Amino acid sequence: MKTLLRTAVLAVVVLASVSSALAGPYAPAAGQVGSTAIYMDDASIVGWATGHENYVVGDGVDAVWQTPDLTLGKAVGTSYDIVSLGRGGEITLSFSTPITDGAGWDFATFENGIDDTFLELGYVEVSSDGTNFFRFDNDSLTPGPVLPFGAVDPTDIDGYCSKYRQGYGTPFDLADLAGVSPLLDVNNVGWVKIIDITGDGAWLDTSGDVIYDPYQTTGSAGVDLDAIGVLNQTPEPATMCLLGLGGLALLRRRRCRCR
């Protein structure tokens, strides 16, 4: 339903979308120079969410879009294999192998935006104990209210779960939260929470500015989460064992050469 309505009004907003392209300071849409988007088949993705909890449905979501199991496993990159959070809704995904702070990006969130500017935003929070969650900094420079199927310039937003169109993930680096609290171990993150932002002007970014996104959508309102992919994760015990044995073998060889 959302796809059909969006298509019907696309001609109304296309000029505004074009004129606002690359207006802001942040990374542009997927496929453009400087974009941070990660494709769902990227070889750097080493794992996906394995569980979900605390699915709280906000307003404006039909029953057909309320299947949280669809967020598990690999991103599909379509408009349909998703769970909708609704206005102000949330969900927490869990990982059997924790995410760790490694080199570069550590995980990526996949939403189902059907083009580069229909972006329904959500906060991203992480936890290493499943109870205490910590939010990534976020910034919105969208100057005013956005119509239900209007456009958000991706270069005006940063730190939200849905910066890119379907099939492309928005990456996050746990180093950005290092030291934020002794309750967060950035090398042992087992939960990621997504909270929908109702773009009516009542929600604020990290600096206290108003966040605008398409409002008010219905049927599958709010963030439509496809999946969360992992780029750095804690090595499995068996892997650590193999690495240890490899190190011992190398040490032995070096000692033998020194005799």
C-alpha positions as CSV (number, residue, x, y, z in Angstrom):
1,M,0.0,0.0,0.0
2,K,2.8,2.4,0.9
3,T,4.6,1.6,-2.3
4,L,1.5,2.4,-4.5
5,L,0.8,5.7,-2.7
6,R,4.4,6.7,-3.0
7,T,4.4,6.0,-6.7
8,A,1.3,8.0,-7.2
9,V,2.8,11.1,-5.6
10,L,6.3,10.8,-6.8
11,A,5.9,13.3,-9.6
12,V,4.9,15.9,-7.1
13,V,8.1,15.7,-5.1
14,V,10.7,14.8,-7.7
15,L,11.6,18.3,-8.5
16,A,12.1,19.1,-4.8
17,S,14.2,15.9,-4.5
18,V,16.5,16.9,-7.3
19,S,16.9,20.5,-6.2
20,S,17.9,19.3,-2.7
21,A,20.5,16.7,-3.8
22,L,23.8,17.0,-2.0
23,A,22.6,20.0,-0.1
24,G,23.9,18.9,3.3
25,P,27.3,17.9,4.8
26,Y,26.7,14.2,5.2
27,A,27.2,11.1,3.0
28,P,25.0,11.0,-0.1
29,A,22.7,8.3,-1.4
30,A,23.8,4.7,-2.2
31,G,25.8,4.5,-5.5
32,Q,27.0,8.1,-5.3
33,V,30.6,9.2,-4.6
34,G,31.2,9.4,-0.9
35,S,28.3,7.2,0.1
36,T,28.8,4.9,3.1
37,A,26.0,2.5,2.0
38,I,26.8,-1.2,2.3
39,Y,25.1,-3.5,-0.1
40,M,23.3,-6.5,1.4
41,D,25.6,-9.0,-0.5
42,D,28.8,-7.2,0.5
43,A,31.5,-9.8,1.4
44,S,32.4,-7.8,4.5
45,I,29.1,-8.8,6.2
46,V,29.9,-11.8,8.4
47,G,26.6,-12.4,10.2
48,W,23.0,-11.3,10.8
49,A,20.6,-11.0,13.7
50,T,19.5,-14.3,15.2
51,G,16.7,-13.2,17.6
52,H,14.3,-10.4,18.4
53,E,12.5,-9.1,21.6
54,N,10.5,-6.2,22.9
55,Y,8.6,-5.6,19.6
56,V,6.4,-2.7,20.5
57,V,4.1,-1.7,17.6
58,G,3.3,2.0,17.3
59,D,0.4,3.6,15.5
60,G,-0.4,3.1,11.8
61,V,0.6,-0.5,11.2
62,D,-1.7,-3.1,9.6
63,A,-1.4,-6.7,11.0
64,V,0.3,-7.9,7.7
65,W,3.4,-5.9,8.6
66,Q,3.7,-7.1,12.2
67,T,5.9,-10.2,11.8
68,P,9.2,-9.5,13.6
69,D,10.7,-12.9,12.5
70,L,11.2,-11.2,9.1
71,T,14.0,-9.2,10.5
72,L,16.2,-12.3,11.2
73,G,18.8,-13.5,8.9
74,K,20.0,-11.9,5.7
75,A,18.5,-8.7,4.3
76,V,16.1,-9.4,1.4
77,G,16.1,-5.9,-0.1
78,T,12.4,-5.7,-1.0
79,S,9.4,-3.7,0.1
80,Y,7.7,-6.7,1.7
81,D,10.1,-8.8,3.8
82,I,10.0,-6.4,6.7
83,V,8.5,-5.6,10.1
84,S,7.0,-2.1,10.5
85,L,7.5,-0.4,13.8
86,G,4.7,2.1,13.5
87,R,4.9,5.7,14.8
88,G,7.1,5.6,17.9
89,G,7.4,1.8,17.9
90,E,10.5,-0.2,18.6
91,I,12.2,-3.5,18.3
92,T,15.4,-5.1,19.7
93,L,17.4,-7.6,17.7
94,S,19.9,-10.0,19.3
95,F,23.0,-11.8,18.0
96,S,24.2,-15.2,19.0
97,T,27.7,-14.1,18.3
98,P,28.2,-10.6,19.7
99,I,29.3,-7.6,17.6
100,T,32.7,-6.2,18.4
101,D,34.5,-3.0,17.8
102,G,36.8,-3.9,15.0
103,A,38.4,-2.1,12.0
104,G,36.0,0.3,10.3
105,W,32.2,-0.2,10.5
106,D,30.9,-2.8,12.9
107,F,27.3,-3.4,11.8
108,A,24.7,-2.0,9.4
109,T,20.9,-1.6,9.6
110,F,18.7,-2.3,6.5
111,E,15.4,-0.6,6.0
112,N,13.1,-0.8,3.0
113,G,13.1,2.8,1.6
114,I,11.8,2.5,-2.0
115,D,14.0,5.3,-3.3
116,D,16.9,7.5,-2.1
117,T,14.7,10.1,-0.4
118,F,11.7,8.3,1.1
119,L,13.5,7.8,4.4
120,E,11.6,7.0,7.7
121,L,14.1,7.5,10.5
122,G,14.8,5.7,13.7
123,Y,17.3,6.0,16.6
124,V,19.9,3.2,16.9
125,E,20.9,2.0,20.4
126,V,23.2,-0.9,21.5
127,S,23.7,-2.9,24.6
128,S,26.1,-5.5,26.0
129,D,23.8,-6.8,28.7
130,G,20.3,-6.5,27.1
131,T,19.2,-4.0,29.7
132,N,21.3,-0.9,29.5
133,F,21.1,0.7,26.0
134,F,23.2,3.5,24.6
135,R,22.2,5.7,21.6
136,F,24.4,6.7,18.7
137,D,24.7,10.5,18.1
138,N,22.4,11.6,15.4
139,D,21.8,14.8,13.4
140,S,18.9,16.1,11.3
141,L,19.2,19.2,9.1
142,T,15.9,18.8,7.4
143,P,14.5,22.4,7.6
144,G,10.8,21.8,8.0
145,P,7.9,19.3,8.0
146,V,7.9,16.5,5.3
147,L,4.6,15.4,3.7
148,P,3.5,11.8,4.1
149,F,5.3,10.7,1.0
150,G,7.7,13.6,0.7
151,A,11.5,13.6,0.5
152,V,14.3,13.7,3.0
153,D,17.7,14.6,1.6
154,P,20.2,11.9,2.8
155,T,23.0,14.4,3.0
156,D,21.0,16.2,5.7
157,I,20.8,13.3,8.1
158,D,23.4,11.2,10.0
159,G,23.2,8.5,12.7
160,Y,19.8,7.1,11.9
161,C,18.9,3.5,11.0
162,S,17.4,4.3,7.6
163,K,19.6,6.6,5.6
164,Y,19.7,4.4,2.5
165,R,17.2,2.7,0.1
166,Q,16.2,-0.9,0.3
167,G,19.1,-3.4,-0.2
168,Y,21.6,-1.0,1.2
169,G,22.6,-0.8,4.9
170,T,23.5,2.2,7.0
171,P,26.7,1.4,8.8
172,F,27.7,2.1,12.5
173,D,31.0,2.1,14.3
174,L,31.0,1.0,17.9
175,A,34.1,3.1,18.4
176,D,31.8,6.1,18.5
177,L,30.4,4.8,21.8
178,A,33.7,3.7,23.3
179,G,34.0,5.1,26.9
180,V,30.4,6.4,27.0
181,S,29.6,4.2,30.0
182,P,31.2,1.3,32.0
183,L,28.0,-0.5,31.4
184,L,28.7,-0.8,27.7
185,D,31.4,-3.2,26.4
186,V,31.9,-2.2,22.8
187,N,33.6,-5.5,22.2
188,N,30.6,-7.5,23.4
189,V,27.5,-6.0,21.9
190,G,24.7,-8.6,21.7
191,W,21.6,-6.3,21.2
192,V,20.7,-3.5,18.8
193,K,17.5,-1.5,19.4
194,I,15.7,0.5,16.7
195,I,13.2,3.1,17.8
196,D,11.0,4.8,15.2
197,I,11.0,8.6,15.1
198,T,7.6,10.2,14.5
199,G,8.5,13.0,12.1
200,D,5.9,15.4,13.4
201,G,8.4,17.8,15.1
202,A,8.1,16.3,18.6
203,W,11.3,14.2,18.4
204,L,14.8,15.7,18.7
205,D,18.3,14.9,17.5
206,T,21.4,14.8,19.8
207,S,21.9,18.5,19.6
208,G,18.3,19.3,20.4
209,D,17.1,20.1,16.9
210,V,13.7,18.9,15.6
211,I,13.8,15.7,13.4
212,Y,11.4,15.7,10.4
213,D,10.6,12.7,8.3
214,P,7.5,11.6,6.2
215,Y,4.4,12.2,8.4
216,Q,1.9,10.9,8.7
217,T,2.2,7.5,6.8
218,T,-0.3,4.7,7.4
219,G,-0.6,1.0,6.8
220,S,3.1,0.3,7.3
221,A,4.0,3.5,9.2
222,G,7.4,4.2,10.6
223,V,10.6,2.3,10.2
224,D,10.3,-0.8,8.1
225,L,13.2,-3.0,9.3
226,D,14.6,-5.6,6.9
227,A,17.6,-6.8,8.8
228,I,20.8,-6.0,10.7
229,G,24.1,-7.2,9.3
230,V,27.3,-7.7,11.3
231,L,30.7,-6.6,9.9
232,N,32.8,-7.3,13.0
233,Q,32.0,-10.0,15.6
234,T,33.6,-11.8,18.5
235,P,35.5,-14.8,17.3
236,E,33.9,-18.1,18.2
237,P,35.7,-20.2,20.9
238,A,36.8,-22.8,18.3
239,T,38.2,-20.0,16.1
240,M,40.2,-18.6,19.0
241,C,41.5,-22.1,19.8
242,L,42.7,-22.5,16.2
243,L,44.3,-19.1,16.3
244,G,46.1,-20.0,19.5
245,L,47.3,-23.3,18.1
246,G,48.5,-21.6,15.0
247,G,50.4,-19.1,17.1
248,L,52.0,-21.9,19.1
249,A,53.0,-23.7,15.9
250,L,54.6,-20.6,14.5
251,L,56.5,-20.0,17.8
252,R,57.8,-23.6,17.6
253,R,59.0,-23.2,14.1
254,R,60.8,-20.0,15.0
255,R,62.5,-21.7,18.0
256,C,63.6,-24.6,15.8
257,R,65.2,-22.2,13.3
258,C,67.2,-20.5,16.1
259,R,68.9,-23.7,17.2
